[in-house]
Structure formats: structure tokens, C-alpha cells
Amino acid sequence: MLELVGLLLAGVAAGALNAVGGGGTFVALPALVAAGLPPVTANASTTVALLPGVLAGAWTYRHEYAPVGPTSRWSLTAVSLIGGGLGAGLLLVLPSVSFDAAVPWLLAFATVLLAFGRRLSALLSTATRGTAGMTSPAVLSGQFVLAIYGGYFGGAVGILMLALWRIGLGLDTAAGNPMRLGQLAAMYAAAAGLFLVAADVLSDPTPLAAMLVGGVAGGLLGARLARRIRARLLRGVILTTAASMTVLYFLRG
């Protein structure tokens, strides 16, 4: 019973983090591994469990989507769907031991992005005088690569999207956050669909259900709190969570 309550609370935290700035994977994945799921199954279950919360957040922001340069929203979404499905396929096809070994490094990579991504983005944006003037094919190519990563693992993929759009197009981070959620929902939807069919995420549905319910509640709550919480405080919470989980995974390894 206590384990299910813990998973429920972890789902709330993960859903809220994804809605307000990213980082939900850092909470959901370790919680499911701690519940006894193998890392690959836990990663697949994380995507499935957090999808409804991401969809809820994307729905809350549906009237605030900003154009991503010259690229239409539908083209960007189509690329996110295809890339997310491909990344999920790679997770299922590649040996599970490869993912087990890669998880701490993926978490570390995502943590570094969370810590320094915005600063690096600002420096590159200044170097390119605000925008690199990316064409629509360039934006779609970059989005495709990020979507593959999002379907395979997904930690801090939202930060990567915002950085790409800011550096390449000069898109303001706050203005791009609603679109980030929309594209994250597309990646998760494609990956979750494949995981439900081809992975064993439903072999033990109880942890998944607890995480899913919490993720929905957290997604709705986080999308509303994002407009009220100070950005610095929010970023500090996400970064602290990410760093803690990364250290724990390296110690576990």
C-alpha cells in the first residue's frame, strides 16, 4: 500500500515537473525501478504513465501555441510523432543491457543540460545575433533527432527543444513552452502506443496505474502553477531532483 502511495506521489511530481519545465523522467523512472520493474520496462512505463499528464498540460496551453519560425505546427508535430515512434522502437530492439549501462550517463547528460542549457543557449544566441535563421527543413531535421531521443529516453528533451528554437529561431523560452508541451505530447503518444503493443508494460499494471493517475493530476496542477511560481525556484527544484537521481543511479551502478 505504501509503495502505491509513493508511486502516486511520484506521478504527481513527475507530471507537474513536465508541465512546468521538464524533468519528470528523473522522478518517474527511479520510482518505477525501485518498485521492481526492469530499467527498460520502467522507462517504457514512464512514457506511458506520463503521457496523460503531458496531454493535460498541452490541452491547458492549447490557446497559447506560438509558431516555431517558418515551420507549421502540423509539420513539427508529424516529425515529433515519427521520431518518437522510432526512438521507442530502438529502445525495444537494442539489447536491454545497453540501456541499463546508458541510463546513468543519459541522466547525467540531461542534468548538465538542465544546469547549463539555458546559459549555453543564451551564449549561442548572442553569438548568432539572436537567431541563426534556420530554414523549415533545418528545424524539422533537428526536431526529428530530438524526437528519437525523446522516444528512447526523453530526459530533458523539452530543454533541448527550447534551446534549438531559441538558438535557431530566436524564439523566447516562455513563448515556446506551450509548444514544447504539445511536441512532447506527440513524442510520448507515438512511443507509448508502441510500448503498449510491443513492450511488457501491462504485465504488472498496478504500478503503472498509480503513476498514471498521479501524472494526470500533476500535469493539470503543474500547468496552472507554472504561471505563478517564480522561474528560478522552479528551475532549482527540477535541477536538484535531476542531480540527486543522477548521483543515486551512478551509486547503484
DOKOL-350588 format. One line per 10 residues: their letters; for each residue x, y, z of N, C-alpha, C. Coordinates in Angstrom, 1 decimal. Atoms other than C-alpha are relative to their C-alpha. Example, Ala and Ser with C-alpha at 12.3 -4.5 7.8 and 13.67 -1.06 7.14 Angstrom:
BEGIN
AS) 0.9:-1.2:0.0:12.3:-4.5:7.8:0.9:1.2:0.0  -0.9:-1.1:0.0:13.7:-1.1:7.1:-0.8:1.1:0.8 .
***
This chain:
BEGIN
MLELVGLLLA) 0.8:-1.2:0.0:0.0:0.0:0.0:0.9:1.3:0.0  -0.9:-1.1:0.0:2.8:2.4:0.9:0.7:0.2:-1.3  -0.6:-0.1:1.3:4.5:1.6:-2.3:-0.8:0.6:-1.1  1.0:-0.6:0.9:1.4:2.5:-4.3:-0.2:1.5:0.2  0.1:-1.4:-0.4:1.1:5.8:-2.4:1.2:0.7:-0.5  -1.2:-0.6:0.5:4.7:6.5:-3.2:0.1:0.2:-1.5  0.1:-0.1:1.5:4.2:5.8:-6.9:-1.0:1.1:-0.4  1.0:-1.0:0.3:1.1:8.0:-6.9:0.6:1.4:0.2  -0.6:-1.3:-0.3:3.0:10.9:-5.3:1.2:0.3:-1.0  -1.0:-0.1:1.0:5.9:10.3:-7.7:-0.6:0.5:-1.3 .
GVAAGALNAV) 0.7:-0.3:1.2:3.5:10.5:-10.6:-0.5:1.5:0.0  0.4:-1.4:-0.1:2.1:13.8:-9.3:1.2:1.0:-0.2  -1.2:-0.9:0.1:5.6:15.3:-9.0:0.5:0.0:-1.4  -0.5:0.1:1.3:6.7:14.0:-12.4:-0.9:0.7:-1.0  1.0:-0.7:0.8:3.5:15.2:-14.1:0.1:1.5:0.1  -0.1:-1.5:-0.3:3.9:18.7:-12.5:1.3:0.5:-0.6  -1.3:-0.4:0.6:7.6:18.9:-13.5:0.0:0.1:-1.5  0.1:0.0:1.5:6.9:18.0:-17.1:-0.8:1.2:-0.5  0.9:-1.1:0.5:4.1:20.6:-17.3:0.7:1.4:0.2  -0.6:-1.4:-0.2:6.2:23.5:-15.9:1.3:0.2:-0.6 .
GGGGTFVALP) -1.3:-0.2:0.6:9.6:22.9:-17.4:0.8:-1.2:-0.4  -0.7:1.2:0.3:10.6:19.3:-17.8:0.7:-0.6:1.2  -0.7:0.7:-1.0:12.3:16.7:-15.7:-0.8:-1.1:0.7  0.8:1.1:-0.6:9.5:14.3:-14.9:0.6:-1.3:0.0  -0.7:1.3:0.2:11.6:11.4:-16.1:0.9:-0.3:1.2  -0.9:0.1:-1.1:14.0:12.0:-13.2:-0.7:-0.5:1.3  0.8:0.5:-1.1:11.2:11.2:-10.7:-0.6:-1.3:-0.3  0.8:1.2:0.3:9.1:8.6:-12.5:0.9:-1.3:-0.2  -0.8:1.2:0.3:11.9:6.3:-13.8:0.6:-0.7:1.2  -0.5:0.7:-1.2:13.7:5.7:-10.5:-1.1:-0.5:0.9 .
ALVAAGLPPV) 1.1:0.5:-0.8:10.4:5.3:-8.7:-0.5:-1.4:-0.5  0.5:1.3:0.6:9.3:2.5:-11.1:1.1:-1.1:0.2  -1.1:1.0:-0.2:12.8:0.8:-10.9:0.0:-0.4:1.5  0.1:0.3:-1.4:12.5:1.0:-7.1:-1.1:-1.0:0.3  1.2:0.8:-0.2:9.1:-0.7:-7.4:0.2:-1.4:-0.5  -0.4:1.3:0.4:10.9:-3.7:-9.0:-0.1:-0.2:-1.5  0.0:0.2:1.4:10.5:-3.1:-12.7:1.4:0.1:-0.6  -1.3:-0.1:0.7:13.5:-3.7:-15.0:0.1:1.4:-0.7  -0.2:-1.3:0.6:15.0:-0.5:-16.4:-0.7:0.3:-1.3  0.6:-0.2:1.3:13.8:-0.9:-19.9:-1.5:0.1:0.1 .
TANASTTVAL) 1.4:-0.1:-0.2:10.3:-1.7:-18.8:-0.4:1.2:0.8  0.3:-1.2:-0.8:10.4:1.1:-16.2:0.0:1.2:-0.9  0.0:-1.1:0.9:11.4:3.5:-19.0:-1.2:0.1:-0.9  1.2:0.0:0.9:8.6:2.4:-21.3:-1.2:0.3:0.9  1.2:-0.3:-0.8:6.1:2.5:-18.4:0.0:1.5:0.4  0.0:-1.4:-0.3:7.3:6.0:-17.5:-0.6:0.8:-1.1  0.6:-0.7:1.1:6.4:7.2:-21.0:-1.5:-0.1:-0.1  1.5:0.2:0.0:3.0:5.6:-20.9:-0.7:0.7:1.1  0.6:-0.6:-1.2:2.3:6.8:-17.4:-0.1:1.5:0.0  -0.1:-1.4:0.1:3.3:10.4:-18.1:-0.7:0.6:-1.2 .
LPGVLAGAWT) 0.7:-0.5:1.2:1.5:10.7:-21.4:-1.3:0.8:0.3  1.2:-0.8:-0.3:-1.9:11.7:-20.0:0.2:1.3:0.7  -0.4:-1.2:-0.6:-0.3:14.3:-17.8:0.5:1.1:-0.9  -0.6:-0.9:1.0:1.6:15.8:-20.7:-1.2:0.5:-0.9  1.2:-0.3:0.8:-1.7:15.7:-22.8:-0.8:1.1:0.8  0.8:-0.9:-0.8:-3.5:17.5:-19.9:0.7:1.4:0.0  -0.7:-1.3:0.0:-0.8:20.2:-19.8:-0.1:0.7:-1.4  0.1:-0.5:1.4:-0.8:20.6:-23.6:-1.4:0.6:-0.3  1.4:-0.5:0.2:-4.6:21.0:-23.5:-0.2:1.3:0.7  0.2:-1.3:-0.8:-4.4:23.7:-20.8:0.6:1.1:-0.8 .
YRHEYAPVGP) -0.7:-1.0:0.7:-2.0:25.6:-23.0:-0.4:0.2:-1.5  0.3:0.1:1.4:-3.8:25.0:-26.3:-0.2:1.3:-0.7  0.2:-1.3:0.6:-4.6:28.6:-26.9:1.2:0.9:-0.1  -1.3:-0.8:-0.2:-1.0:29.8:-26.3:1.1:-0.5:-0.9  -1.1:0.5:0.9:0.9:27.9:-29.0:0.6:1.1:-0.9  -0.6:-1.0:0.8:3.4:30.1:-30.7:0.7:-0.7:-1.2  -0.6:0.6:1.2:4.7:29.5:-34.3:1.5:-0.2:0.3  -1.4:0.3:-0.1:8.1:27.9:-34.4:0.7:0.4:-1.4  -0.6:-0.6:1.2:9.7:30.1:-37.1:-0.9:-0.3:-1.2  0.7:0.2:1.3:8.7:29.2:-40.7:-0.7:-1.4:0.0 .
TSRWSLTAVS) 0.5:1.4:0.0:7.6:25.6:-39.7:-1.4:0.0:0.6  1.4:0.2:-0.4:3.9:24.8:-39.4:0.0:-0.9:1.2  0.2:0.8:-1.2:2.7:23.3:-36.1:-0.3:-1.5:-0.4  0.4:1.3:0.4:1.3:20.3:-38.0:1.3:-0.8:-0.6  -1.3:0.6:0.5:4.7:19.6:-39.8:0.8:-0.4:1.2  -0.8:0.3:-1.2:6.5:19.8:-36.5:-0.6:-1.2:0.8  0.6:1.1:-0.7:4.0:17.5:-34.8:0.2:-1.3:-0.7  -0.2:1.3:0.8:4.2:14.9:-37.6:1.4:-0.5:0.2  -1.4:0.5:-0.2:8.0:14.8:-37.2:0.2:-0.5:1.4  -0.1:0.5:-1.3:7.7:14.5:-33.5:-0.6:-1.4:0.2 .
LIGGGLGAGL) 0.7:1.3:0.0:5.3:11.6:-33.9:0.9:-1.1:-0.6  -0.9:1.0:0.7:7.6:9.7:-36.3:1.2:-0.2:0.8  -1.3:0.1:-0.7:10.8:10.4:-34.4:-0.3:-0.7:1.4  0.2:0.6:-1.2:9.2:9.4:-31.1:-0.3:-1.5:-0.1  0.2:1.4:0.2:8.0:6.1:-32.5:1.3:-0.7:-0.3  -1.3:0.6:0.4:11.4:5.4:-34.0:0.9:-0.2:1.3  -0.8:0.1:-1.2:13.1:6.1:-30.7:-0.5:-1.1:0.9  0.6:1.1:-0.8:10.7:3.8:-28.9:0.4:-1.4:-0.6  -0.4:1.3:0.6:11.5:1.1:-31.4:1.4:-0.4:0.3  -1.4:0.2:-0.3:15.2:1.5:-30.8:0.2:-0.5:1.4 .
LLVLPSVSFD) 0.0:0.5:-1.3:14.6:1.0:-27.1:-0.3:-1.4:0.1  0.5:1.4:-0.1:12.8:-2.3:-27.7:0.9:-0.9:-0.8  -0.8:0.9:0.9:15.2:-3.6:-30.4:1.4:-0.1:0.6  -1.4:0.0:-0.5:18.6:-2.7:-28.8:0.0:-0.9:1.3  -0.1:0.9:-1.2:19.8:-5.1:-26.0:-0.3:0.8:1.3  0.4:-0.7:-1.2:18.4:-4.2:-22.6:1.3:0.4:0.8  -1.2:-0.3:-0.8:21.9:-4.3:-21.1:0.6:1.3:-0.5  -0.5:-1.3:0.5:22.9:-1.4:-23.3:-0.7:1.2:0.6  0.7:-1.1:-0.6:20.1:0.7:-21.9:0.3:0.1:1.5  -0.4:0.0:-1.4:21.0:-0.4:-18.3:1.3:0.8:0.2 .
AAVPWLLAFA) -1.3:-0.6:-0.2:24.5:0.8:-18.8:-0.1:1.5:-0.4  0.0:-1.4:0.5:23.5:4.0:-20.6:-0.8:0.9:0.9  0.9:-0.8:-0.8:20.8:5.2:-18.1:0.8:1.0:0.9  -0.7:-1.0:-0.8:23.3:6.9:-15.6:0.6:1.1:-0.8  -0.6:-1.0:0.9:25.0:8.7:-18.5:-1.0:0.8:-0.6  1.1:-0.8:0.6:21.7:9.7:-20.1:-0.5:1.0:1.1  0.5:-0.9:-1.1:20.6:11.1:-16.7:1.0:1.1:0.2  -1.1:-1.0:-0.2:24.0:12.9:-16.3:-0.1:1.0:-1.1  0.1:-0.9:1.1:23.7:14.4:-19.8:-1.2:0.9:0.1  1.2:-0.9:-0.2:20.2:15.6:-19.1:0.1:1.0:1.1 .
TVLLAFGRRL) -0.2:-0.9:-1.1:21.2:17.0:-15.8:0.9:1.2:-0.4  -0.9:-1.1:0.5:24.0:19.0:-17.4:-0.8:1.0:-0.9  0.8:-0.8:0.9:21.5:20.3:-20.0:-0.9:0.9:0.9  0.8:-0.8:-0.9:19.2:21.4:-17.2:0.7:1.1:0.7  -0.8:-1.0:-0.8:22.0:23.1:-15.3:0.5:1.1:-0.9  -0.7:-1.0:0.8:23.7:24.9:-18.2:-0.6:0.2:-1.4  0.6:-0.1:1.3:21.4:24.5:-21.2:-0.5:1.5:-0.3  0.5:-1.4:0.3:19.8:28.0:-20.9:1.2:1.0:-0.2  -1.2:-0.9:0.2:23.2:29.7:-20.4:0.7:-0.2:-1.3  -0.6:0.3:1.2:24.7:27.9:-23.3:-0.9:0.5:-1.2 .
SALLSTATRG) 0.9:-0.5:1.0:21.6:28.7:-25.4:0.1:1.5:-0.1  -0.1:-1.5:0.1:21.9:32.4:-24.5:1.3:0.4:-0.6  -1.3:-0.4:0.6:25.6:32.5:-25.4:0.0:-0.3:-1.5  0.1:0.3:1.4:25.0:30.8:-28.7:-0.9:1.0:-0.8  1.0:-1.0:0.6:22.0:33.1:-29.4:0.7:1.3:-0.2  -0.7:-1.3:0.1:24.2:36.1:-28.7:1.0:-0.1:-1.1  -1.0:0.2:1.1:26.9:34.7:-31.0:-0.6:0.1:-1.4  0.7:0.0:1.3:24.4:34.3:-33.8:-0.9:1.2:-0.1  0.8:-1.2:0.1:22.9:37.7:-33.1:-1.5:-0.2:0.1  1.4:0.3:-0.3:19.6:36.3:-31.8:-0.6:-1.1:-0.7 .
TAGMTSPAVL) 0.6:1.1:0.8:18.9:33.8:-34.5:0.9:-0.4:-1.0  -0.8:0.6:1.1:20.7:31.5:-36.8:-0.8:0.0:-1.3  0.8:0.0:1.2:17.9:31.9:-39.3:-0.2:-1.4:-0.6  0.2:1.3:0.5:17.1:28.2:-39.6:-1.2:-0.1:-0.9  1.1:0.3:0.9:15.0:27.1:-42.5:-0.9:-1.0:0.6  0.9:1.0:-0.5:12.0:24.9:-42.1:0.6:-1.4:-0.1  -0.6:1.3:0.0:13.9:21.8:-43.3:1.0:-0.2:1.2  -1.0:0.1:-1.1:16.6:22.5:-40.7:-0.7:-0.2:1.3  0.8:0.2:-1.3:14.1:22.9:-37.9:-0.6:-1.4:0.1  0.7:1.3:0.0:12.3:19.7:-38.9:1.1:-1.1:0.2 .
SGQFVLAIYG) -1.0:1.0:-0.1:15.6:17.8:-39.1:0.5:0.0:1.5  -0.4:-0.1:-1.4:16.7:19.0:-35.6:-1.1:-0.6:0.9  1.1:0.5:-0.8:13.2:18.2:-34.2:-0.1:-1.5:-0.2  0.1:1.4:0.2:13.4:14.7:-35.7:1.0:-0.7:0.9  -1.1:0.6:-0.9:16.7:13.9:-33.9:-0.4:0.1:1.4  0.4:-0.1:-1.3:15.3:15.2:-30.7:-1.2:-0.9:0.4  1.2:0.9:-0.2:12.1:13.2:-31.1:0.5:-1.5:0.2  -0.6:1.3:-0.2:14.2:10.0:-31.5:0.5:-0.2:1.4  -0.5:0.0:-1.4:15.9:10.8:-28.2:-1.1:0.0:1.0  1.1:0.0:-0.8:12.6:11.6:-26.7:-0.8:-1.3:0.1 .
GYFGGAVGIL) 0.6:1.3:-0.1:11.1:8.3:-27.6:0.9:-1.1:0.6  -0.9:0.9:-0.6:14.2:6.4:-26.5:0.2:0.2:1.5  -0.2:-0.3:-1.5:14.7:8.1:-23.1:-0.8:1.2:0.4  0.8:-1.1:-0.2:13.4:11.6:-23.1:0.4:1.0:1.1  -0.4:-0.9:-1.0:15.2:13.2:-20.1:0.5:1.3:-0.5  -0.4:-1.4:0.4:15.4:17.0:-20.6:-0.2:0.2:-1.5  0.2:-0.3:1.4:14.2:16.7:-24.2:-0.7:1.3:-0.3  0.7:-1.3:0.1:11.9:19.7:-23.6:1.0:1.1:0.0  -1.0:-1.0:-0.1:15.0:21.7:-22.6:0.7:0.1:-1.4  -0.7:0.1:1.3:16.7:20.6:-25.9:-0.9:0.7:-1.0 .
MLALWRIGLG) 0.9:-0.6:1.0:13.7:21.7:-27.9:0.0:1.5:0.1  0.0:-1.4:-0.2:13.5:25.1:-26.3:1.4:0.7:-0.4  -1.3:-0.6:0.3:17.3:25.6:-26.8:0.1:0.0:-1.6  0.0:0.0:1.4:17.0:24.6:-30.5:-0.8:1.1:-0.6  0.8:-1.1:0.5:14.2:27.0:-31.1:0.5:1.4:0.3  -0.6:-1.3:-0.3:15.9:29.8:-29.3:1.2:0.4:-0.8  -1.3:-0.2:0.7:19.3:29.4:-30.9:-0.3:0.2:-1.5  0.2:0.0:1.4:18.0:28.7:-34.4:-1.0:1.0:-0.5  1.1:-0.9:0.5:14.9:31.0:-34.5:-0.2:1.2:0.9  0.2:-1.1:-0.9:15.2:33.4:-31.6:-1.3:0.0:0.7 .
LDTAAGNPMR) 1.3:0.1:-0.6:12.0:32.1:-30.1:0.2:0.1:1.5  -0.1:-0.2:-1.4:11.5:33.3:-26.5:-0.4:-1.3:0.7  0.2:1.3:-0.7:11.6:30.4:-24.0:-1.4:-0.1:0.6  1.3:0.0:-0.6:8.4:31.4:-22.2:-1.1:-0.2:-1.1  0.9:0.1:1.1:6.6:31.8:-25.5:0.0:-1.4:-0.6  -0.2:1.3:0.6:7.9:28.4:-26.7:-0.5:-1.1:0.9  0.3:1.0:-1.0:6.9:26.5:-23.5:-1.3:-0.8:-0.4  1.2:0.7:0.4:3.3:25.7:-24.7:0.2:-0.9:-1.1  -0.3:0.9:1.2:4.6:24.3:-28.0:0.9:-1.1:0.4  -0.9:1.1:-0.5:7.2:22.3:-26.1:-0.9:-1.1:0.6 .
LGQLAAMYAA) 0.9:1.0:-0.6:4.4:20.6:-24.2:-0.8:-0.8:-1.1  0.7:0.6:1.1:2.5:20.0:-27.5:0.8:-1.1:-0.7  -0.9:0.9:0.7:5.5:18.4:-29.1:0.4:-1.2:0.9  -0.3:1.1:-1.0:6.4:16.4:-26.0:-1.2:-1.0:0.0  1.2:0.9:0.0:2.8:15.0:-26.1:0.0:-0.9:-1.3  -0.1:0.8:1.2:3.3:13.9:-29.7:1.1:-1.1:0.1  -1.1:1.1:-0.2:6.6:12.1:-28.9:-0.5:-1.1:0.9  0.5:1.0:-1.0:5.1:10.4:-25.9:-1.1:-0.8:-0.6  1.1:0.8:0.6:2.0:9.4:-27.8:0.4:-1.1:-0.9  -0.5:1.0:0.9:3.9:7.7:-30.5:0.7:-1.1:0.7 .
AAGLFLVAAD) -0.8:1.0:-0.8:6.3:6.0:-28.1:-0.9:-0.9:0.8  0.9:0.7:-0.9:3.5:5.0:-25.7:-0.8:-1.0:-0.8  0.8:0.9:0.8:1.4:3.4:-28.5:0.8:-1.2:-0.3  -0.8:1.1:0.3:4.3:1.2:-29.4:0.3:-0.8:1.2  -0.3:0.7:-1.3:5.2:0.3:-25.8:-1.2:-0.8:0.4  1.2:0.8:-0.5:1.6:-0.8:-25.1:-0.2:-1.2:-0.9  0.2:1.1:0.9:1.7:-3.1:-28.1:1.1:-1.0:0.1  -1.2:0.8:0.2:5.3:-4.4:-28.1:0.7:-0.3:1.3  -0.8:0.2:-1.3:6.6:-4.0:-24.5:-0.9:-0.7:1.0  0.7:0.7:-1.0:5.6:-5.7:-21.3:-0.5:1.0:1.1 .
VLSDPTPLAA) 0.3:-1.0:-1.1:4.4:-2.5:-19.5:-1.3:-0.4:0.7  1.3:0.4:-0.6:1.0:-4.2:-18.9:0.1:-1.3:0.8  -0.2:1.3:-0.7:2.5:-7.3:-17.3:-0.3:0.2:1.5  0.4:-0.3:-1.4:2.1:-5.6:-13.9:-0.6:1.4:0.0  0.7:-1.3:0.3:-0.5:-2.8:-14.4:-0.1:0.9:1.3  0.2:-0.8:-1.2:-0.7:-1.7:-10.7:0.9:1.2:0.1  -0.8:-1.1:-0.1:2.4:0.4:-10.5:-0.2:1.1:-1.2  0.3:-0.9:1.1:1.6:1.9:-14.0:-1.2:0.8:0.3  1.3:-0.7:-0.3:-1.9:2.8:-12.9:0.2:1.1:1.0  -0.2:-1.0:-1.0:-0.7:4.5:-9.8:0.8:1.2:-0.5 .
MLVGGVAGGL) -0.8:-1.1:0.6:1.9:6.5:-11.7:-0.8:0.8:-1.0  0.8:-0.6:1.0:-0.6:7.3:-14.4:-1.0:1.0:0.6  0.9:-0.8:-0.7:-3.2:8.7:-12.0:0.7:1.3:0.5  -0.8:-1.1:-0.5:-0.6:10.8:-10.3:0.5:1.0:-1.1  -0.5:-0.8:1.1:0.8:12.0:-13.6:-1.1:1.0:-0.6  1.1:-0.8:0.5:-2.6:13.3:-14.8:-0.3:1.2:1.0  0.3:-1.0:-1.0:-3.2:15.2:-11.5:1.2:1.0:0.0  -1.2:-0.9:0.0:0.4:16.6:-11.6:0.0:0.9:-1.3  -0.1:-0.8:1.3:0.1:17.7:-15.3:-1.0:1.1:0.1  1.0:-1.0:-0.1:-3.1:19.6:-14.6:0.4:1.1:1.0 .
LGARLARRIR) -0.4:-0.9:-1.1:-1.7:21.1:-11.4:1.2:0.9:-0.5  -1.2:-0.7:0.4:1.7:22.0:-12.9:-0.3:1.0:-1.1  0.3:-0.9:1.1:0.2:23.7:-16.0:-0.5:1.3:0.6  0.5:-1.2:-0.6:-1.6:26.1:-13.7:1.0:0.7:0.9  -1.0:-0.6:-0.9:1.2:26.6:-11.2:1.1:0.7:-0.8  -1.1:-0.5:0.8:3.7:27.4:-14.0:-0.2:1.5:-0.2  0.2:-1.4:0.2:2.1:30.8:-14.4:0.2:0.8:1.3  0.0:-0.7:-1.3:2.5:31.6:-10.7:1.3:-0.2:0.8  -1.3:0.3:-0.8:5.8:30.0:-9.4:1.1:0.8:-0.7  -1.2:-0.7:0.5:9.0:32.0:-9.8:0.8:-1.0:-0.8 .
ARLLRGVILT) -0.8:0.9:0.9:11.1:30.6:-12.6:1.2:-0.5:0.7  -1.3:0.4:-0.7:14.3:30.5:-10.5:-0.3:-1.1:1.0  0.3:1.0:-1.0:12.6:28.5:-7.7:-0.3:-1.3:-0.7  0.4:1.2:0.7:11.1:26.1:-10.2:1.2:-0.7:-0.6  -1.2:0.5:0.6:14.3:25.6:-12.0:0.9:-0.7:1.0  -0.8:0.6:-1.1:16.1:24.9:-8.7:-0.6:-1.3:0.5  0.6:1.3:-0.4:13.6:22.2:-7.8:0.3:-1.1:-1.0  -0.2:1.0:1.0:13.9:20.5:-11.1:1.5:-0.5:0.0  -1.4:0.3:0.1:17.7:20.7:-11.1:0.5:-0.9:1.2  -0.3:0.8:-1.2:18.0:19.4:-7.5:-0.5:-1.5:-0.2 .
TAASMTVLYF) 0.5:1.4:0.2:15.8:16.4:-8.4:0.9:-0.7:-1.0  -0.8:0.6:1.0:17.8:15.7:-11.5:1.4:-0.4:0.5  -1.4:0.3:-0.5:21.2:15.9:-9.8:-0.1:-1.2:1.0  0.1:1.0:-1.0:20.0:13.7:-6.9:-0.2:-1.4:-0.6  0.3:1.2:0.7:18.6:11.0:-9.2:1.3:-0.5:-0.8  -1.2:0.4:0.7:21.8:11.0:-11.3:1.0:-0.6:0.9  -0.9:0.5:-1.0:24.0:10.5:-8.3:-0.4:-1.4:0.5  0.5:1.3:-0.5:21.8:7.7:-7.0:0.2:-1.1:-1.0  -0.1:1.0:1.0:21.9:5.9:-10.3:1.5:-0.4:-0.2  -1.4:0.3:0.1:25.7:6.1:-10.5:0.5:-0.9:1.2 .
LRG) -0.3:0.8:-1.1:26.0:4.8:-7.0:-0.6:-1.4:-0.1  0.7:1.3:0.2:23.5:2.0:-7.8:0.8:-0.9:-1.0  -0.7:0.7:1.0:25.6:1.1:-10.9:1.3:-0.5:0.6 .
***
